[in-house]
Amino acid sequence: MKPANFPRLQPTLQMIAEQFDLLKWDYKIKTANEHQSYQGVRIYSGQTKLNPNLIYILTEEMKDQFPADRYSYLCSSPRKGKANHIFCPQNSPEQLLEQLLELFQRYQEQENQLNQLVLSNAGLNDLCNFGESLLGNPICIHDDWFIITAMSDDLPQVMPPENISTSSKRFIPRKFIDSFQYDADYLKSYTHRRAELWISCHQPESERCIYVNLWNGSLYQGRLLIIETNQPFRPSHFLIAECLAQRTMLILNNQNRSMYQEYHSIDDIVYSLLTGQTLDAADLSLLLETLKWKKSDQYLCVRFQSQSPDSTEILGHVLHSDLFQRFPNSYIMYIKHQQCMILNLSRENLPVSQVRHLLAPLCRDYFLYAGISSPIRKIEELKFAFCQADLALEKAFYLHNEQWTVSFSACVLDYLVKNLPPELPAEYLISPELLTLIEYDKEKNTQYYPTLHAFLLNERDISKTSKIMIIHRTTLIYRLKKIQSIININLDDPDERLYLLFSFRLLNPPS
């Protein structure tokens, strides 16, 4: 790792103007390229070879000879030019040179300190604290799910008082997410490569942020945030933020002990559990210790998928945050266009019915379907819960109605029907009485087969069945007596009713 490869902390014209503002100097600035930065300053004395990475101070004698359309400059008397320049009518070239030399030296020292921090194998929290000392404002780094992976010491003062203290995860303040989640400008912010201002029209100006996206090549990995709580933002803060973000990626790519990489290694462990891969005992211990779980806790798996193929990635991020707010003892990860939540029922102390109740409005608001597994009592059995949740999610898409959440218990029969042993075909398992009823309906043009089906599905409730069939209860009673005379069945026998329902399912299998 060589310092020469690091991005440089070099002043721009706006940062030079910022210094003049602090000195209360009168000046006029013209910026043709606001992102251009400079390695140093020189007095122009008629040189023929000029460096585009330097800014030149023009004296009265040489100002007319300077190529002002090509190279950046400062001057005390008027000089028209298309390049970046600042005109300071009340200050001599000597005063300008003195201030710029001091400015460049200060940024050079800060850059050296930053590079030394990275070279000494410092962690991301150390980087955030150093950044806070430069900017006077708290800093945090969050991953692509808004989970904080590092922060400066002052950040807890601006964290929201949310009841997630039992979890090892911490999210950035919710107020910085809510006002953007459906904003097209926020979606566009994911494409930025430079430091940008993050501000909500619903929040006071004092709660603005500077954000820099963290990129690993073309892969978005999170953001570095500077929260304006103590000092107002200045132009220099944007460049410092970019340098901090670039050093963040150096640390992430070179230090396996960072919190960010540890979080993603936990993802790998959980994925191995869910997919039934062989898991090292040390990895399982790491998972349980990190999440404060026990092997013997009771778990539930929920898989979410958007009903729309056009869903945006940012809605997935905000959903992730919402789930964690409601279920702080859960583990949530993104798998193959789905959100997967492992819920520790022992820690949440929630019945499964309450879980469905809490999930339903989320699925409605985010236009999702959710498949919910049955509870399991060993963490090693998560692979079965993962499979159950997938089957339940398939059922939700098959139903395609306002039943946004489906439990595995609602699709067990579907699973059994689809997985019958091949040596015993389904047609040889169907109740012969039902086949007789089907033939009778065909010959006599009656409706006894659907009548019996509806009667059993509605648990032999006369009133409910007659409403669903849209017939009078007297007609229903007549049909049931007729069915009893056609086929020999005992509807008071629970085993026979179960066999009939199973046969109905075989005759009308799910797609």
Secondary structure, 3 states (H helix, E strand, C coil): CCHHHCCCCCCEHHHHHHHHHHHCCCCEEECCCCCCECCEEEECCCCCCCCCCEEEEECCCCHHHCCCCCCCEEECCCCCCCCCEEECCCCCHHHHHHHHHHHHHHHHHHHHHHHHHHHCCCCHHHHHHHHHHHHCCCEEEEECCCEEEEECCCHHHHCCCCCCCCCCCCECCCHHHHCCCCCHHHHHHHHCCCCEEECCCCCCHHHCEEEEEEEECCEEEEEEEEECCCCCCCHHHHHHHHHHHHHHHHHHHHCCCCHHHHHHHHHHHHHHHHCCCCCCHHHHHHHHHHHCCCCCCCEEEEEEEECCCCCCHHHHHHHHHHHHHHCCCEEEEEECCEEEEEEEHHHHCCCHHHHHHHHHHHHHHHCEEEEECCCECCHHHHHHHHHHHHHHHHHHHHHCCCCCEEEHHHCHHHHHHHCCCCCCCHHHCCCHHHHHHHHHHHHHCCCHHHHHHHHHHCCCCHHHHHHHHCCCHHHHHHHHHHHHHHCCCCCCCHHHHHHHHHHHHHHCCCC
